[in-house]
Amino acid sequence: MADAEIEQQTTSERGEPSLKRVMGPGLLLLFVVGDILGTGVYALTGRVAKEVGGAVWLPFLCAFVVALLTAFSYLELVTKYPRAAGAALYTHKAFGIHFLTFIVTFAVMCSGLTSASSASKAFASNFVEAFDLTIGEGAGLTALALGFMTLIALINFRGVGESVKLNVLLTCVELTGLLIIICIGAWALGGGNGDLSRLTDFTAAEGESAFFSVTAATALAFFAMVGFEDSVNMAEETKDPVRIFPKVMLTGLCITGVIYVLVSISSVALVPPAELGEGDAPLLKVVEAGASGFPLWIFAFITMFAVANSALINMLMASRLLYGMANEGVLPKALGKVHPTRRTPWVGIVFTTVIAFGLIWFADLAALGGTTSLLLLCVFTVVNIAVLVLRRDTVEHKHFKAPTAIPIIGAVACAYLASPLSGRSVDDYRIAGILLVVGVVLWLITFLASRMTQRS
């Protein structure tokens, strides 16, 4: 379908001008890669190593396969409905249940909060280790993470104009950090350092089978693969999305999958798994072990820049999504208030920042990463099912169509990794449950207030 045809279709369906289409294949690819890269692999490689030992590459590979299956479903839906709304749009079209659409949307927002909170804790750990600061292991790191989140809130309040050019810069910085790890690993191993035999040294948790240890680690490693789903929100700003989205999204996923596996191989070959699993800055240990002469502060700066970008993007998304839901009457109107001078949703920013403070204070990095993947795995399960339901809804233009078996397998895989059967930590369900209860309470307040207004 040509650009002009999609432009005309979007305008006629919505009754208003469409967004400006500025993204071609190259910029869209950088957006996909940049959105996936970030906190997950920088912070959780050590946690995954704790679950499976030297076979840390295996959970990342499994997470990549599950993400790839779900990407096929997203590709069918984004080329069928090339609009900026993502999972909420697909859920609404497939099921037409207002409350279910709300839960999916709120879960996406909460995944942004848990992801930003994990980024804040990772930022604090890398900051302390890089500059060799002597602060309390618990309270000191938490205070630093809270201070960082406060800075993110202030930047968010002031107003941050995201642009494609900025995303290119941030992506290059994040990618550089991971390529440094891969190059250090190759250089060290080529010089006879490191131990590749650790890659087959599988260590299951006490009392657990190998299968459940891998699935539990995969559920955590999946946090590193999320982000590809955000690109569908750029559909209305992409040139000819029906044609280029399939090739670009699959290419972006494959690039990041290969990078993650290579990073995990380099990490475990240079640092023993038990040591890699200590602390929240595992890749700094890899740099120290593989290239002791490499300026550690440079890599620390790259790492902090990468996780800071993740935190900022996710908090921007969460506050704007809350603002949008308030404007649609799904949540209390007060949450949609805009500051008269800064023109930013200040109530939404304050509300999401307070929740992030609570997450930083009460949850550790593994639990935050696990909760992010749990929430998105639940959303992905719904999206995979929605693809099959929406097969009965035909559109006039040609679009990508996934083989029927793929969304079925994707739905089963995502549902399994989100279930207790996968060996997922109870903390993930506790945190996700608390967040969703907050959302349901807000929805009930709005619903009851609306009913009272109608009666009066």
Residue, then its C-alpha position, 0 to 999 in steps of 0.5 A: m500500500a502506498d504512503a498516500e493511500i495509508e495517509q488518506q485512510t488514516t485521515s478518513e477513519r479518524g476525521e483528523p490529519s494524520l501524524k507526519r510520516v518521517m521514519g524510513p526503514g533505517l530510522l525505524l530499525l534504530f528505534v527498534v534496536g534502541d528500544i530493546l537495548g538498555t537496562g535488561v542486559y546491563a543489569l540482569t545478566g548476573r541474576v540470570a547467571k545465578e539461576v543457571g550458572g554458566a549456561v547464561w546464554l540459554p535463557f537469553l536465547c529462549a527469551f529471544v525465541v518467545a519474543l520472536l513468536t510474539a513479534f509475528s502477531y504484532l506484525e500482523l496487527v500493525t500492518k492490518y491496523p497501522r495506527a498508534a495505539g498498540a496492545a490497547l487498540y488490538t484488545h479493544k477491537a478483538f474483545g470490545i470489553h472496556f475493562l479488559t482494554f483498561i487492564v491491558t493499558f494499565a499493565v503496559m503503563c505499570s511495566g514502564l514504572t517497574s522498568a524505570s525503577s529497575a533502571s534507577k537501581a541499576f544506575a545507582s549500583n553502576f555509579v557507586e562501583a564506577f566511582d568507588l564510593t563508600i555508601g551503605e549497601g542497602a539504604g545508601l544505594t536506595a537513596l541514590a536511586l530515589g535521587f536519580m528518580t527525582l531528577i527524572a521526574l524534574i526533567n519530565f516535568r520540565g518537558v522533554g521533546e523526544s526526537v528520532k535524531l536523539n534516539v539515534l544518538l542514544t542507541c549508538v551509545e547503548l550499542t557501543g557499550l555492548l560491543i565493547i563487552i563483545c570485543i573485550g571478550a573476543w580479545a581476552l579469549g584470543g589471548g588465552n584468557g577466560d574459560l569457554s568450558r563454563l558455557t556448558d556448566f549448568t547449575a540448577a537451583e537447589g531442589e529444582s529441575a534443569f527445565f524449571s531453572v531454565t524457564a525461571a531464568t528465561a522469565l527474568a531474561f525476557f525483560a531484556m527483550v521487551g521494547f520491540e512492541d513499542s515500535v508499533n506506536m510509531a506506525e502513523e509516523t512511518k513511511d509505508p508501514v505495511r511494507i517495511f515493518p515486517k522486515v525491520m522489526l524481525t531484523g531488529l529482534c535478530i540483531t539484539g538477540v545475537i548481541y545478547v547471546l554474545v554478551s552473555i558468552s563473553s560475560v560468563a567466559l571471563v567472570p565465574p557465574a557465582e561472582l557475576g551474580e553478585g551485585d547489580a553491575p555485572l558488566l563492569k566486572v566483565v570489563e575489569a576481568g577482560a581488560s584491566g587497563f580499560p578506563l572503567w569510568i568510560f564504560a560506567f558512563i555508557t552504562m549509566f547513560a543507557v539505563a538513564n535513557s530507559a528510565l526517562i523513556n519509560m517514565l515519559m510513557a507512563s505519565r503520558l499514558l496515565y494522562g491519556m486514560a484520564n482524558e478518556g474518562v477511564l481514570p479520575k480527571a484530576l490525573g490528567k491536569v496539565h501545568p499551565t506554564r510547562r504544559t506537562p501532565w504534572v499530576g500524572i508525573v507526580f503520581t507515577t513518580v510516587i509509585a516508582f519511589g515505592l517500587i525502588w524502596f520495597a523491591d530489588l532489581a531482580a523483582l522489578g525486572g521480573t515484574t516488568s516481564l510478567l506484566l508484558l507477558c500477560v499483555f503478549t498473551v492477550v495480543n497473541i489471542a487477539v490475532l486469531v480473534l481478529r482474523r474474522d475482521t477483514v480489511e481492504h489493503k494487503h497486510f502481513k499474516a503470520p502462520t496460524a501456528i505461531p500466535i498459538i505457540g506464542a500465546v501458550a509460551c507467554a502464558y506459561l512464562a507468566s504462570p507460577l509453573s515457570g518457576r517465577s518468583v512470588d515477588d513478581y506476582r505480589i508487586a504486579g498484584i499491588l499495582l493492578v489493584v491500584g489501577v482497579v481502584l482508580w477505575l472503580i472511582t471513575f466508574l462510580a463517579s460517572r454513574m453518580t453524575q449521570r443520575s444527577 
